[in-house]
Amino acid sequence: MTYIHIQSESDSQRLADDLSGVTQFALDCEAAGFHRYSDRLCLLQVTTRRATYIVDPLAFDASDLFRTVLEDPEIEVVMHGADYDLRLLDRDLGITLRGLFDTQIAASMLGLEGLGLAAQLAERFDVKLTKKYQRADWAERPLTEGMLDYAASDTRYLLELRSQMAAELEVAGRTAWAQEECRALEAAAVAPKEVSEPVDPVARVKGARDLDPRQVHAIRVAVEWRDEIAKRRDRATFRVVGDGPLIDAVALAPRRAEELVDLKGFPGGLARNEGKELIRRLHAVTELSDEEIVPYPRRRGGPGRAPPEIEELADKIKVVRNRRADELGLARGSLLSNAVLLEIARVRPSSIEELKAIDGVRNWKADVAGEEILAVLTS
């Protein structure tokens, strides 16, 4: 596959010249969260009508190269499943993307069954995307030729896919639906995040709930030990050592690092190089008083289950939602999610405008189902 690999600012002039005159281009991003402790933007793939480019943002600051074109709402940026990529661009490059055309959203608005890019390319262009590099370490350098070919394939067909889907949306009268969903996705990527209490790390360890309080405390200590190593090595925590071997280590209560080596799934090198510190911390837990032990966290409070009368009303609205979604050939959740139905039942809007004010209710959704929902609410 032909592409231009840009690894320095001095190499980027051709792309800059190309982008300076575009009204539309395709974009994709690759990150390294599956392999690394700290997720990061590792590649940007761009396809214009002239060429496909692969840009390495780990080699140089690419923000100035992309800021103008990505933040201009008059320049259409074609992406597929852009939710996470938009957040990456905002977090790592400080860029707020505007002008999005998301082909996954378009597929959803058309009621297509295969929403994934691979499914769409296979059906429309007889192109089969390899799965070999789906979980590649995109922070690895140098990238292999196979990885670069894979990355380039993610944008190579997007402009033609967009062209076909835009025409189908126009015929179906759903262009405005897709546009509204794209604008909502752009806004969500930069919306202020709610500050929540930190989650106790043991709550993420499968099987920890079944341990006694002192073992739970020990697992918490072991997870903190693993996290420190993962951060130092820049590796995903499960790639340092899995939860199961950590639980086994707590149950074993080892005295020597050699005992950790014998545990199934516990890396020998980790046991030999870092095991003494883990053993020291686990032993310290045995000397704590019962009052110092922190047990498994209680289930958090929150909204919990809705009152029966709210659930009953939501079920009535769901009947409307299901019928309208089926009539329109949409996935039911694409029209209105169950969570939104509960919120509608809780708020009980008395007008279309009040209905549209509820988070998750777009204008197009109120247009196609609003009157029937209000009828349920006032019956």
N, C-alpha and C positions, 0 to 999 in steps of 0.2 A: 504494500500500500504506500502511495506517495504522500509524504508529509514533510513539513519543515520544522526541524527541532530547534527551538530557541532556548539557549542556555545562558545568555548574558544580555545585558541591556544593549550592547553594541550590535548584537545579532538581531535585534527586534525591529529595526527600521522598516524592513519590508512589510511586516505585519502592521506596524503603525501607519504606513502609507496606505495599505489595503483597507484598514478600518476607517481611515479618514474620510472615505467617500461612500461608505456603506449605508444602506437604510435597513439592512437585515443581515444577520449572521447567526450561526449555530454555536452553542457553547455547552461544554460539560466540564465537570471538575472531578478530580480524584483526591481522596484523602487517605490517611494512614491509621485510622482509629482501630482497625482490627488487629494490627500488629504492634502499635506503639502505645506507650503510656499516655502521651499527650497527642491528641488528634491534631492534625494540621492539614492545611491545603498544600497538596504536593504537585498537582499538575492542573493546567487549564488547557483544554482542547478547543480549538476554534476552527470552524469551517466557514469560509466566505464563498462567493461564486467563483473565486479565482483559485483558492488553495485551502489546504488543511494545515493547521499549525499546532504544535505541541509546545507549550510554554512551561518552563521550570521555575516556579515562584520560590523554590528553595535556593536557587542560584543567584537570584537578584530580586529586587523589589519591583513587582509587576503592577503595582497599584496605579501608577501614573499612565501606564500603557493602556489600561482598561477603563479607568474611571469615567472619562468623558462619554465613551460610547455606551457603557453600561448604565449610567445614570441619566441618559437622555431618553425620555419616554417616546420620542419620535423614531428611535432606532429599535426595531424589533429584534429581540434576543430569543432565539428558538432553543428550548431545552426540553428534556424529558424527565419528569419526576424531579422537579427543581427544588423542592422544599429544603432539603439539607444543604444543597449547594448554595442557595441564597444565603443561608446562615453562615456558611463558611466564608463567602465573599464579604459579608458584613463584618464578621469577627476578625478575619485574618488580613483583609485588604482595606477595611473601612469603606467598602463600596455598597451603596444601597441601589440594587438593580431596579430599573424601571423598563417597561416595554416588553415584558415577558409574554411569550407564546409557549405554553407548556403542552407538548403533544400528548402527554399522559392525561392531562385535564381534558384535552380535546377528545381523546378516546373515551373518557368517562362520559362526557356530555353527549357523545354519539351512541352511547349504550353498548360499546364493543366489549366483548368478553375478554380478550387478551389485552390487558392494559400495559404490559411490559414492552420495552423497546424491542427485545428479541422476537417476541410474538408478532409485533407489527411489521418488522422488517422481513421476517420469514414469510408472512402472508402476502405482503404487498410487493416485495422486491426479490423474493426467493433468496434472501441473504440469511445465512446462518452464522450468528455470532458465537464465537467460542466461549465456553465457560471457564477456561483454564486459568484466566487471570482475574476472576471476579473478586478473589480475596488476596490478591497480590499485595506485597509490601511496597506501596507507592513512594515511600520515603527512601527506599533503597537507591543507591547510586553506585555505578552507572545502571540505568535501566536497560533491560535487554531489548533486543529488536522485537521479540515477540510481545513484550509488554507495551512497547510504543505502538506497534501495529494494532493491538487490542484497543489502546486508548484512542487512536485515530478513528477507529471504526464507530465509536460512540457518537460522533458528530457528522461523519461523512454523508449519511443519508437523511439527516434531520431536516434539511431545507426542502427536499422533495417530499418527505413525509408530511411536513407542515403544509405544503401546497395542496396535497391531496385532502388532508383533513379540513383545511380552511374551506375548500370547495364543498365538502360534505356538510360542514356546519352551516354554511350559507343556504344550501338546499333544504336542510332540516329546520331552518329558522332559529338556530341555536348559537349563532356567532356571539351575540351579546351575553349568553350564559357563560361561554368559555372566557370571554373577556373579563367578566365580573369575578370569576373564580381565580383568574390569573392576578387581578389586582389585589384580591384578598390574600393570595399567597405572598405577594410582594410585601404587603403590610405586616403579615404575621412574622416575616423573617426579621423585622427590626422592631417588633413590638416589645415594650418593656417586659422583662421576665419577672414573674412573681417571686419574691424572696420567700423561701420555705425553710423550715428547720432541716439541718443536715440529717441524712438517713444513717442510722446505726449500721456500720458495715456488716455486722453479723446477720442483719435481715436479708442480705443478698447471698448468704452462704446456704446452699441447699443442704438440709439436714440439721442445721444448727438449732432449729426450734425444738428438736427432740432431745437435746442434751440437757444435763443438769446445769444449774446456774454457774458453778465454778468452771465447768467445761466451756460454757458459753463465753465466760470472761476470757478463758484461755484462747478460744478461737478468735476473739476480738484482738487479742494481743498478737496472735499469729498472722492475722490479716494485715495488721498495721506493719509488722515486720516485712511481709511480702510486698506491701505497697511501697515501702521505702526502697526496696531493692528494684522494683519495677520502675520507679521514678528515676533512680540512679542509672539504670541500664536503658531507659527509654524503651521498655517493652510492655506490652499488654500484660496485666497481672496474671491472667490464666496461662500465659506463656512462660511465666516464672515457675509457678506450681499451681495445680488445680485445687479446688475446694476439697475434694475427696481425700487426697493425701494429707492436707492440713488437718482435717478432722481425725484421720488415722494417727497423725503425729500427736495430737492432743490426747487421744485415748491411750497411746503407748506410753506417754510420759517418759521420753527417752532421757538417758543420762549421758550418752555418748553420740557423736555425730554418725558413727558407723551404724547405729541402730536406724537412723533415718534413711541411710542408703538402702537398707533392706525393705523399706516400705514400697509397695507397688505404686508406681506413678510419681514417686519423689525423685527428682533428678539427682544423680549421684554427685555431679559437680557442685550443685547448690548445697547439698548436704555437707560436703567436705569443706566448702569455702565459706558458707554462711551459717551452717547448722549450729555451731557453738553458741551464736548469739540467740538463735531461736530457743535453744534448750535453756539458756540462762533466763530468758523472759518467761518461758513456760514454768520453770521452777519457781520464779518469783511469785507467780499466781498461787502456787500451793501454800505459800506462807502468808497470804492475805487473810484477814479475818472475814467472817461471814458478812459483816457490815460493809466491807470494802468491795465486795463482789457485786458487779453490775449484771443482772440477769438479762434474759432475752427481752427485747423491748415489747411493751404492750402494744396491742393493735391501736394504731392512731385513730384519734377521733376524726370527725369530718362530717360531711353532709349525711353519710349513711344512706340507708334505704328511704325512699320517699314515702310519705304517709299513704295509706291505702287509697284515699280518695284521689290523690294526685296520680298514683299509678293507674287507677281505674280510668281517669280522664285521659291519660297518656295513651292507654290501650285503645281508646276510642279514636284518638287522633291518628294512631298508628294504622288503623283500618283505612283511613283516608290516604295516608302517606303510601301505604302498600298498593292500593288500587291505582293511584295516580302514577306512581313509579312504574308499575307494570304496564299501564296504558302508554306511557312515554318511552318504554323500553330502557329504563334506567335502573341501575342498581339502587335498591331502596335506600341504602345509606348515603348514596350520592345525592339523593333528593333532600332527605332530612335524617340525621342520625338519631338513634334512640335517646341519646343524652339531650339533644335539642328538643325532642318531643316532650321529655320530662320538664324541661325549662319552660316550654310553651304552656304546659299544663299548670305549672306553678305560677307563672305570671298572669295567665288568662287574659291576653290582650283582647281589646274590644274593637280594634280597627286594624286595617291593613298596615297603617303607619306604625302602630304599636307592635304589631307582629314583626315588621321589618327591623325594629330596634333591638330585637333579641339576637344575641350573638349566635352566628351560625345560620341565620335566616337571610339569605341574599334576596335581592329584588326579584330575580327570576323565579326563585322558589316560592315567594309569596304570590307572584303572578299566576303560577300554574296550580297552586294548591291552597292559597290563602283564604279564599271565600269559603271553601268547604270546611277548612279548619275552624274558621270563625263560626260557622254554622253549628259545628259540634260544641264549641265552647259556650254558645248562647242557647243551646237546646235544653 
